[in-house]
Amino acid sequence: MLTYTFCGMGGLGIDAEKMLWKKGFLCWNDYQRINKPIFSAEKHLQILADLDMAQSQLKKGIAGLRWFLKKLPAACHCRLFPHLCGRGLYLDIETTGLARDDVITTISLGDGHSCKTFVRGNNLNEAVAIIRPDSVFITFNGRLFDIPFMRREFSLSFRQMNIDLRWGLKGWGITGGLKHAEKILGIRRMMEPNVSSGRDAVELWFRSQRGDFQALETLCRYNQDDVYSLVKIYHLLYNMSMKEHPFHSDIRIV
């Protein structure tokens, strides 16, 4: 919930935000009505200026969220969740490898409730039709992996906003790949355990190209599992980031 967020405003950190919450400053308006500054005069003015800008940007709707992605630390990007207005698009791809001449094999896109997978040589290009100019990508390492591959595959810029959960998790001390994050957070996948990595996904693709249709089905289910994990991680991150707020039980995602 952005209107409860002080982290990033005037350079405040997580600890300062928690302190404000404990003192009863639960939202932007509470702080803007303050009579006696808690911080230095200079810091106080910086916070007020950022809060004014934040309110202005929030009124712009989806377009204004880009300002928050730049202003807030990655651990707080998940707080954009209530403001996405149905534009959030969970994105995960599988490829033939990591080199520049490798290609995308499948793309899975989800809206948080359902997921659709697009397959190379079948309907891969149709994925682009689902992506709107104002879509907000939610990825895991999408900044360094998924988005660059998408740009090369389709020769499009894909300048949409991207909430990259890899960096959000890092802000909570959780590093490593998606499967490691799932283990730390207690997320169970629907996929059978013998498909557990990107290397397995590469092998499944090449098996499918030799006529193994079951391998392709398994690859698509694996790709979709990644998307459903993104949904669960995003919700967990949101709840973690707001757990110290007095209204946490009312605003948490269940």
C-alpha positions in Angstrom: 0.0 0.0 0.0 1.8 3.0 -1.3 0.0 5.6 0.9 1.4 3.8 4.0 4.9 3.9 2.6 7.6 6.2 3.9 10.6 4.1 2.9 12.5 6.1 0.1 10.8 9.4 1.0 13.5 11.9 1.7 15.9 9.0 1.8 14.3 7.2 4.7 15.1 3.5 5.2 13.0 0.6 6.5 13.9 1.2 10.1 12.9 4.9 10.0 9.6 3.8 8.4 8.9 1.4 11.2 9.7 4.1 13.7 7.1 6.4 12.1 4.5 3.7 12.1 5.1 3.1 15.8 4.8 6.8 16.5 1.4 6.8 14.9 2.3 8.2 11.4 0.4 5.4 9.5 0.0 7.2 6.2 1.2 10.2 4.2 -1.5 12.5 5.5 -0.5 11.8 9.1 3.0 13.0 8.4 2.0 16.0 6.4 -0.1 17.3 9.3 2.9 17.1 11.7 3.5 20.1 13.9 6.9 19.3 15.3 9.4 17.7 12.9 10.9 14.4 14.0 13.9 14.7 11.8 16.2 17.6 11.0 14.6 20.6 9.2 16.3 19.7 6.0 15.3 16.1 6.1 11.7 17.0 7.0 11.4 19.3 4.0 12.8 16.6 1.8 10.2 14.1 3.1 7.4 16.6 2.5 8.6 17.3 -1.0 8.7 13.6 -1.8 5.3 13.0 -0.3 3.8 15.8 -2.4 5.4 14.3 -5.5 4.2 10.8 -4.5 0.6 12.0 -4.2 0.9 13.7 -7.6 2.3 10.6 -9.2 -0.3 8.3 -7.6 -3.1 10.4 -9.2 -1.7 9.5 -12.6 -2.6 5.9 -12.2 -0.4 3.2 -13.9 1.8 5.8 -15.6 2.7 7.3 -12.2 4.0 4.0 -10.8 7.2 4.3 -12.7 8.3 7.1 -10.3 7.8 4.7 -7.3 9.9 2.0 -8.9 12.7 4.5 -9.1 12.1 6.0 -5.7 11.5 3.0 -3.5 14.1 0.3 -2.6 13.5 -3.0 -4.5 12.2 -4.7 -1.3 9.3 -2.3 -1.4 8.4 -2.6 -5.1 5.9 -5.2 -4.1 3.8 -2.5 -2.5 2.6 -1.5 -5.9 0.4 -4.5 -5.9 -2.9 -2.8 -4.9 -2.3 -0.1 -7.5 -1.7 -2.3 -10.6 -5.4 -2.0 -11.7 -5.3 -5.4 -13.5 -2.2 -4.5 -15.5 0.2 -6.8 -13.6 1.5 -9.5 -16.0 3.6 -12.4 -14.6 6.2 -13.4 -17.1 8.5 -16.4 -17.3 10.3 -17.9 -20.3 12.2 -21.0 -21.1 15.1 -21.0 -23.6 17.5 -23.4 -25.4 20.3 -22.0 -23.2 21.9 -18.8 -22.0 24.1 -17.7 -24.9 23.1 -14.8 -27.2 22.3 -17.2 -30.1 20.0 -19.3 -27.9 16.3 -18.7 -28.4 13.0 -18.8 -26.5 11.2 -22.1 -26.4 8.1 -21.2 -24.4 6.6 -18.1 -22.8 4.1 -18.2 -20.0 2.1 -15.1 -19.1 -0.3 -15.0 -16.1 -2.6 -12.4 -14.6 -2.5 -13.8 -11.1 -5.4 -16.1 -11.6 -4.8 -18.0 -14.9 -1.8 -18.6 -17.1 -1.3 -19.2 -20.8 1.8 -20.7 -22.4 3.1 -19.9 -25.9 5.3 -22.4 -27.8 8.0 -21.8 -30.4 7.0 -23.0 -33.8 3.3 -22.9 -32.8 2.0 -19.7 -31.3 5.0 -17.9 -29.8 4.3 -14.7 -31.6 0.8 -14.5 -30.1 2.3 -13.7 -26.7 3.0 -10.2 -27.9 -0.7 -9.5 -28.4 -1.3 -10.0 -24.7 1.3 -7.5 -23.6 0.0 -4.0 -23.4 2.0 -0.8 -23.4 0.9 -0.2 -19.9 1.4 -3.8 -18.7 3.6 -4.1 -15.6 5.8 -7.2 -15.8 6.4 -9.2 -12.7 9.4 -11.5 -13.2 12.3 -13.2 -11.4 15.5 -11.9 -12.9 13.6 -10.6 -15.8 15.8 -7.5 -16.0 18.8 -9.7 -16.9 17.2 -12.7 -18.5 13.5 -12.7 -19.7 13.3 -9.2 -21.0 16.6 -9.2 -23.0 15.6 -12.5 -24.6 12.1 -11.1 -25.4 13.7 -8.1 -27.1 16.0 -10.2 -29.3 13.2 -12.6 -30.2 10.6 -10.1 -31.2 12.8 -7.0 -32.1 10.7 -4.9 -29.8 11.8 -2.6 -27.0 9.6 -3.9 -24.2 9.9 -0.7 -22.1 7.1 -1.7 -19.8 7.7 -1.4 -16.0 9.2 -4.5 -14.4 8.9 -5.6 -10.8 11.8 -8.0 -10.6 11.2 -10.3 -7.6 14.9 -11.4 -7.5 15.9 -8.0 -6.3 13.0 -7.7 -4.0 13.9 -10.9 -2.3 17.5 -9.8 -2.0 16.3 -6.9 0.1 15.1 -9.5 2.6 18.4 -11.4 2.5 17.1 -14.1 0.1 19.5 -14.7 -2.8 20.0 -17.4 -5.4 17.6 -18.8 -8.0 13.9 -19.1 -8.1 13.9 -22.7 -6.8 16.1 -21.7 -3.9 13.7 -18.9 -3.0 10.8 -21.3 -3.2 12.5 -23.5 -0.7 13.3 -20.7 1.7 9.7 -19.4 1.5 8.1 -22.8 1.8 6.4 -22.7 -1.6 5.4 -26.0 -3.0 5.3 -26.5 -6.8 2.6 -28.6 -8.6 5.3 -30.0 -10.9 6.8 -33.4 -10.4 10.2 -33.1 -8.6 12.2 -34.7 -11.5 11.9 -31.5 -13.4 13.7 -29.0 -11.2 15.9 -26.7 -13.2 16.4 -24.7 -16.4 18.7 -27.5 -17.6 15.8 -30.0 -17.4 13.7 -27.5 -19.4 16.3 -27.4 -22.1 16.4 -31.2 -22.4 12.6 -31.4 -22.5 12.6 -29.0 -25.4 15.0 -31.0 -27.4 13.2 -34.2 -26.6 10.0 -32.5 -27.9 11.7 -31.6 -31.1 12.5 -35.3 -31.6 8.7 -36.1 -31.4 8.2 -36.6 -27.7 4.9 -34.8 -27.2 4.8 -35.7 -23.5 8.1 -33.8 -23.1 6.5 -30.6 -24.5 3.5 -30.9 -22.3 5.8 -31.3 -19.3 7.9 -28.3 -20.3 4.7 -26.2 -20.6 3.5 -27.2 -17.2 7.0 -26.5 -15.7 7.0 -23.0 -17.3 3.5 -22.4 -15.9 4.6 -23.6 -12.5 7.3 -20.8 -12.5 4.6 -18.2 -13.1 2.4 -19.5 -10.3 5.5 -19.3 -8.1 5.9 -15.7 -9.0 2.4 -15.0 -7.9 3.0 -16.6 -4.5 6.3 -14.9 -4.0 4.9 -11.5 -4.9 2.1 -11.9 -2.4 4.5 -13.1 0.3 6.8 -10.2 -0.3 3.9 -7.7 -0.1 2.8 -9.2 3.2 6.4 -9.3 4.6 6.9 -5.6 3.7 3.8 -4.5 5.5 3.9 -6.8 8.5 5.0 -4.1 10.9 2.1 -1.8 10.0 -0.7 -1.6 12.5 -3.2 -2.2 9.8 -1.4 -5.3 8.5 -4.2 -7.7 9.2 -6.6 -5.6 7.1 -4.3 -5.0 4.1 -2.5 -8.3 3.8 -3.1 -10.6 0.9 -4.7 -13.9 1.8 
